[in-house]
Amino acid sequence: MDLRTKQRVVVEALEDVKGRDILVFNTARLPSMFERVVIASGDSNRQVKALADRVQERVRELGARVYGVEGESSGEWVLVDLGDVVVHIMHPTVRNFYNLEEIWGSKPVRFKTPKKEKPRAKAPRRRRKR
């Protein structure tokens, strides 16, 4: 699976479980073992765990490998290692304390999301003149 596809799958999986404040950072220019860092928040420990589970599930469905998962027991901060993409899912208080956004880069990656077609509204019926 190519990097952009994996990145999109991760973000969509996080959105499925109502992850908040999702940011993607390009770390390819840094001397690291991965090219993207995804950071997201969950409102509770249960939601953080559910977000991590959903990311793993979706990535595996598409045939990619999950190299490791850390922090599932506490649920305050779960790290999912997908090789070239590392996903940090955190409780908001933990996220504010560690401020990973400052470490990984100044600007998040922006990518095009496919536009969803809006359902067409039916035109109002006109009354017949009598």
PyRosetta script that sets phi, psi and omega in degrees:
from pyrosetta import init, pose_from_sequence

init()
pose = pose_from_sequence("MDLRTKQRVVVEALEDVKGRDILVFNTARLPSMFERVVIASGDSNRQVKALADRVQERVRELGARVYGVEGESSGEWVLVDLGDVVVHIMHPTVRNFYNLEEIWGSKPVRFKTPKKEKPRAKAPRRRRKR")
pose.set_psi(1, 131.5)
pose.set_omega(1, -179.3)
pose.set_phi(2, -75.6)
pose.set_psi(2, 164.9)
pose.set_omega(2, -173.1)
pose.set_phi(3, -60.9)
pose.set_psi(3, -45.6)
pose.set_omega(3, -177.6)
pose.set_phi(4, -64.7)
pose.set_psi(4, -39.1)
pose.set_omega(4, 178.3)
pose.set_phi(5, -64.8)
pose.set_psi(5, -45.2)
pose.set_omega(5, 179.9)
pose.set_phi(6, -62.2)
pose.set_psi(6, -41.9)
pose.set_omega(6, 178.6)
pose.set_phi(7, -60.5)
pose.set_psi(7, -45.3)
pose.set_omega(7, -179.2)
pose.set_phi(8, -65.8)
pose.set_psi(8, -41.3)
pose.set_omega(8, 179.1)
pose.set_phi(9, -61.8)
pose.set_psi(9, -42.6)
pose.set_omega(9, 179.2)
pose.set_phi(10, -62.1)
pose.set_psi(10, -48.0)
pose.set_omega(10, -178.8)
pose.set_phi(11, -63.6)
pose.set_psi(11, -42.7)
pose.set_omega(11, 178.5)
pose.set_phi(12, -63.8)
pose.set_psi(12, -39.3)
pose.set_omega(12, 178.2)
pose.set_phi(13, -63.6)
pose.set_psi(13, -40.7)
pose.set_omega(13, 177.9)
pose.set_phi(14, -66.0)
pose.set_psi(14, -39.2)
pose.set_omega(14, 178.6)
pose.set_phi(15, -67.8)
pose.set_psi(15, -32.3)
pose.set_omega(15, 179.0)
pose.set_phi(16, -58.5)
pose.set_psi(16, -35.7)
pose.set_omega(16, -176.4)
pose.set_phi(17, -103.6)
pose.set_psi(17, 20.0)
pose.set_omega(17, 175.6)
pose.set_phi(18, 63.1)
pose.set_psi(18, 40.3)
pose.set_omega(18, 173.3)
pose.set_phi(19, -64.7)
pose.set_psi(19, 147.2)
pose.set_omega(19, -177.1)
pose.set_phi(20, -114.2)
pose.set_psi(20, 157.5)
pose.set_omega(20, 174.2)
pose.set_phi(21, 49.6)
pose.set_psi(21, 52.9)
pose.set_omega(21, -177.7)
pose.set_phi(22, -79.9)
pose.set_psi(22, 123.7)
pose.set_omega(22, 178.0)
pose.set_phi(23, -128.0)
pose.set_psi(23, 143.8)
pose.set_omega(23, 177.0)
pose.set_phi(24, -121.2)
pose.set_psi(24, 128.3)
pose.set_omega(24, 179.6)
pose.set_phi(25, -115.6)
pose.set_psi(25, 138.1)
pose.set_omega(25, 176.2)
pose.set_phi(26, -87.8)
pose.set_psi(26, 113.3)
pose.set_omega(26, -179.4)
pose.set_phi(27, -110.1)
pose.set_psi(27, 14.3)
pose.set_omega(27, -178.6)
pose.set_phi(28, -61.2)
pose.set_psi(28, -31.5)
pose.set_omega(28, -178.8)
pose.set_phi(29, -78.3)
pose.set_psi(29, -13.1)
pose.set_omega(29, 179.2)
pose.set_phi(30, -91.7)
pose.set_psi(30, 151.4)
pose.set_omega(30, 178.2)
pose.set_phi(31, -75.2)
pose.set_psi(31, 83.0)
pose.set_omega(31, -178.6)
pose.set_phi(32, -135.7)
pose.set_psi(32, 176.3)
pose.set_omega(32, -178.6)
pose.set_phi(33, -96.6)
pose.set_psi(33, 3.6)
pose.set_omega(33, -179.1)
pose.set_phi(34, -137.4)
pose.set_psi(34, 162.9)
pose.set_omega(34, -174.7)
pose.set_phi(35, -108.4)
pose.set_psi(35, -19.5)
pose.set_omega(35, 179.4)
pose.set_phi(36, -135.9)
pose.set_psi(36, 143.9)
pose.set_omega(36, 171.3)
pose.set_phi(37, -121.8)
pose.set_psi(37, 127.1)
pose.set_omega(37, 177.3)
pose.set_phi(38, -111.8)
pose.set_psi(38, 130.8)
pose.set_omega(38, 179.0)
pose.set_phi(39, -123.4)
pose.set_psi(39, 132.2)
pose.set_omega(39, 179.1)
pose.set_phi(40, -143.8)
pose.set_psi(40, 161.1)
pose.set_omega(40, 178.4)
pose.set_phi(41, -118.7)
pose.set_psi(41, 148.7)
pose.set_omega(41, 172.2)
pose.set_phi(42, -124.7)
pose.set_psi(42, 147.7)
pose.set_omega(42, -173.6)
pose.set_phi(43, -73.5)
pose.set_psi(43, -21.0)
pose.set_omega(43, -178.4)
pose.set_phi(44, -145.3)
pose.set_psi(44, 167.9)
pose.set_omega(44, 177.7)
pose.set_phi(45, -61.3)
pose.set_psi(45, -38.2)
pose.set_omega(45, 178.8)
pose.set_phi(46, -63.5)
pose.set_psi(46, -41.8)
pose.set_omega(46, 179.3)
pose.set_phi(47, -69.1)
pose.set_psi(47, -37.2)
pose.set_omega(47, 177.6)
pose.set_phi(48, -59.3)
pose.set_psi(48, -45.3)
pose.set_omega(48, 178.1)
pose.set_phi(49, -63.8)
pose.set_psi(49, -42.0)
pose.set_omega(49, 179.8)
pose.set_phi(50, -64.3)
pose.set_psi(50, -38.4)
pose.set_omega(50, 177.2)
pose.set_phi(51, -62.8)
pose.set_psi(51, -45.1)
pose.set_omega(51, 179.5)
pose.set_phi(52, -63.9)
pose.set_psi(52, -41.3)
pose.set_omega(52, 178.6)
pose.set_phi(53, -62.9)
pose.set_psi(53, -41.8)
pose.set_omega(53, -178.7)
pose.set_phi(54, -66.1)
pose.set_psi(54, -41.0)
pose.set_omega(54, 178.0)
pose.set_phi(55, -60.5)
pose.set_psi(55, -47.7)
pose.set_omega(55, -179.9)
pose.set_phi(56, -61.6)
pose.set_psi(56, -43.8)
pose.set_omega(56, -179.0)
pose.set_phi(57, -60.3)
pose.set_psi(57, -48.2)
pose.set_omega(57, -177.2)
pose.set_phi(58, -67.2)
pose.set_psi(58, -40.2)
pose.set_omega(58, -179.7)
pose.set_phi(59, -65.9)
pose.set_psi(59, -42.8)
pose.set_omega(59, 178.9)
pose.set_phi(60, -66.5)
pose.set_psi(60, -37.0)
pose.set_omega(60, 177.4)
pose.set_phi(61, -57.3)
pose.set_psi(61, -34.0)
pose.set_omega(61, -177.9)
pose.set_phi(62, -91.9)
pose.set_psi(62, 8.4)
pose.set_omega(62, 173.2)
pose.set_phi(63, 87.1)
pose.set_psi(63, 8.3)
pose.set_omega(63, 178.3)
pose.set_phi(64, -90.5)
pose.set_psi(64, 166.0)
pose.set_omega(64, -175.4)
pose.set_phi(65, -103.4)
pose.set_psi(65, 140.2)
pose.set_omega(65, 170.7)
pose.set_phi(66, -100.3)
pose.set_psi(66, 115.3)
pose.set_omega(66, -175.1)
pose.set_phi(67, -79.7)
pose.set_psi(67, -28.8)
pose.set_omega(67, 179.6)
pose.set_phi(68, -177.6)
pose.set_psi(68, 159.4)
pose.set_omega(68, 178.0)
pose.set_phi(69, -138.2)
pose.set_psi(69, 133.3)
pose.set_omega(69, 179.0)
pose.set_phi(70, -128.1)
pose.set_psi(70, 143.6)
pose.set_omega(70, 171.9)
pose.set_phi(71, 90.3)
pose.set_psi(71, 8.7)
pose.set_omega(71, -178.4)
pose.set_phi(72, -65.8)
pose.set_psi(72, -28.9)
pose.set_omega(72, -176.3)
pose.set_phi(73, -66.5)
pose.set_psi(73, -38.1)
pose.set_omega(73, -179.1)
pose.set_phi(74, -86.7)
pose.set_psi(74, -39.1)
pose.set_omega(74, 178.8)
pose.set_phi(75, 80.9)
pose.set_psi(75, 3.3)
pose.set_omega(75, 177.6)
pose.set_phi(76, -84.8)
pose.set_psi(76, -32.9)
pose.set_omega(76, -179.7)
pose.set_phi(77, -150.6)
pose.set_psi(77, 114.4)
pose.set_omega(77, 178.8)
pose.set_phi(78, -115.7)
pose.set_psi(78, 130.7)
pose.set_omega(78, 177.6)
pose.set_phi(79, -110.0)
pose.set_psi(79, 127.5)
pose.set_omega(79, 177.6)
pose.set_phi(80, -115.2)
pose.set_psi(80, 118.4)
pose.set_omega(80, -178.4)
pose.set_phi(81, -97.0)
pose.set_psi(81, 114.6)
pose.set_omega(81, 179.5)
pose.set_phi(82, -110.2)
pose.set_psi(82, 20.2)
pose.set_omega(82, -179.2)
pose.set_phi(83, 88.8)
pose.set_psi(83, -94.6)
pose.set_omega(83, -179.3)
pose.set_phi(84, -83.3)
pose.set_psi(84, -5.3)
pose.set_omega(84, 176.3)
pose.set_phi(85, -129.0)
pose.set_psi(85, 130.5)
pose.set_omega(85, 175.6)
pose.set_phi(86, -117.2)
pose.set_psi(86, 129.7)
pose.set_omega(86, -175.6)
pose.set_phi(87, -112.4)
pose.set_psi(87, 124.6)
pose.set_omega(87, 175.2)
pose.set_phi(88, -107.8)
pose.set_psi(88, 119.5)
pose.set_omega(88, 177.3)
pose.set_phi(89, -117.4)
pose.set_psi(89, 121.3)
pose.set_omega(89, -168.3)
pose.set_phi(90, -134.4)
pose.set_psi(90, 152.8)
pose.set_omega(90, 169.2)
pose.set_phi(91, -70.5)
pose.set_psi(91, 143.5)
pose.set_omega(91, -175.2)
pose.set_phi(92, -55.0)
pose.set_psi(92, -37.8)
pose.set_omega(92, -179.4)
pose.set_phi(93, -67.2)
pose.set_psi(93, -38.4)
pose.set_omega(93, 177.6)
pose.set_phi(94, -67.7)
pose.set_psi(94, -40.3)
pose.set_omega(94, -179.8)
pose.set_phi(95, -63.5)
pose.set_psi(95, -42.4)
pose.set_omega(95, 178.3)
pose.set_phi(96, -64.8)
pose.set_psi(96, -37.9)
pose.set_omega(96, -178.1)
pose.set_phi(97, -67.0)
pose.set_psi(97, -48.0)
pose.set_omega(97, -175.6)
pose.set_phi(98, -83.8)
pose.set_psi(98, -24.1)
pose.set_omega(98, 173.9)
pose.set_phi(99, 48.0)
pose.set_psi(99, 56.8)
pose.set_omega(99, -178.4)
pose.set_phi(100, -63.5)
pose.set_psi(100, -24.7)
pose.set_omega(100, 179.3)
pose.set_phi(101, -57.6)
pose.set_psi(101, -36.5)
pose.set_omega(101, -179.8)
pose.set_phi(102, -70.2)
pose.set_psi(102, -33.0)
pose.set_omega(102, -178.1)
pose.set_phi(103, -73.5)
pose.set_psi(103, -44.9)
pose.set_omega(103, -168.8)
pose.set_phi(104, -87.3)
pose.set_psi(104, -14.5)
pose.set_omega(104, 177.3)
pose.set_phi(105, 159.3)
pose.set_psi(105, 164.6)
pose.set_omega(105, -177.4)
pose.set_phi(106, -88.9)
pose.set_psi(106, -33.2)
pose.set_omega(106, -177.3)
pose.set_phi(107, -123.9)
pose.set_psi(107, 128.8)
pose.set_omega(107, 175.5)
pose.set_phi(108, -72.5)
pose.set_psi(108, 156.7)
pose.set_omega(108, 177.2)
pose.set_phi(109, -71.6)
pose.set_psi(109, 136.1)
pose.set_omega(109, 174.6)
pose.set_phi(110, -111.0)
pose.set_psi(110, 132.3)
pose.set_omega(110, 178.3)
pose.set_phi(111, -137.2)
pose.set_psi(111, 153.4)
pose.set_omega(111, -176.9)
pose.set_phi(112, -74.6)
pose.set_psi(112, 133.1)
pose.set_omega(112, 174.5)
pose.set_phi(113, -104.1)
pose.set_psi(113, 141.4)
pose.set_omega(113, 179.9)
pose.set_phi(114, -63.1)
pose.set_psi(114, 135.7)
pose.set_omega(114, -179.4)
pose.set_phi(115, -75.5)
pose.set_psi(115, 132.0)
pose.set_omega(115, 177.2)
pose.set_phi(116, -89.7)
pose.set_psi(116, 134.3)
pose.set_omega(116, 179.9)
pose.set_phi(117, -73.6)
pose.set_psi(117, 134.8)
pose.set_omega(117, 178.2)
pose.set_phi(118, -80.2)
pose.set_psi(118, 141.2)
pose.set_omega(118, 177.4)
pose.set_phi(119, -65.6)
pose.set_psi(119, 139.5)
pose.set_omega(119, -178.0)
pose.set_phi(120, -75.0)
pose.set_psi(120, 131.6)
pose.set_omega(120, 177.6)
pose.set_phi(121, -80.7)
pose.set_psi(121, 141.5)
pose.set_omega(121, 178.3)
pose.set_phi(122, -75.4)
pose.set_psi(122, 141.9)
pose.set_omega(122, 178.1)
pose.set_phi(123, -69.9)
pose.set_psi(123, 143.5)
pose.set_omega(123, 179.3)
pose.set_phi(124, -64.4)
pose.set_psi(124, 143.4)
pose.set_omega(124, 179.7)
pose.set_phi(125, -75.3)
pose.set_psi(125, 141.1)
pose.set_omega(125, 178.9)
pose.set_phi(126, -94.8)
pose.set_psi(126, 143.2)
pose.set_omega(126, 178.1)
pose.set_phi(127, -82.1)
pose.set_psi(127, 142.5)
pose.set_omega(127, 176.0)
pose.set_phi(128, -72.4)
pose.set_psi(128, 144.9)
pose.set_omega(128, 175.9)
pose.set_phi(129, -81.5)
pose.set_psi(129, 138.1)
pose.set_omega(129, 179.2)
pose.set_phi(130, -102.5)
pose.dump_pdb("model.pdb")
